[in-house]
Amino acid sequence: MAFMIQQCSGCGLASFPPRYCCPQCGEAQWQEISAGVARVAQATVVRARIGIAASELLHLASVELRDGPVVIAQTAEPLPPGTLVELAVDEHRRIVAYPADRDL
């Protein structure tokens, strides 16, 4: 499933996570838009988690969307900063990033 964010109907500000009203203009009307292609800003690996085997690494990335917001997403492998990615929501409702096959 594609990852969607909010865009203010009044001023066009993109927002994530969802808000009740726009912090820029105060409008309370939003439309959903696709996050589109984004860029990895930072990445990390979680090596130890309670209740999870130590051999299971969790790769996370801070992803800067083209419209401004930053999203934390899970990746299947380490992705270096600057990597272009697309975001999706998986069957467990996690935000996941995978390398994009197109440019920004």
ABEGO torsion letter per residue (X at the ends): XBBBBBBBAAAGBBBOBBBABBAAAGBABBBBBBAEBBBBABBBBBABBBGBBAABBBBBBBBBBAAGBBBBBBBABBBBBGBBBBBBBBAAGBBBBBBBABBX
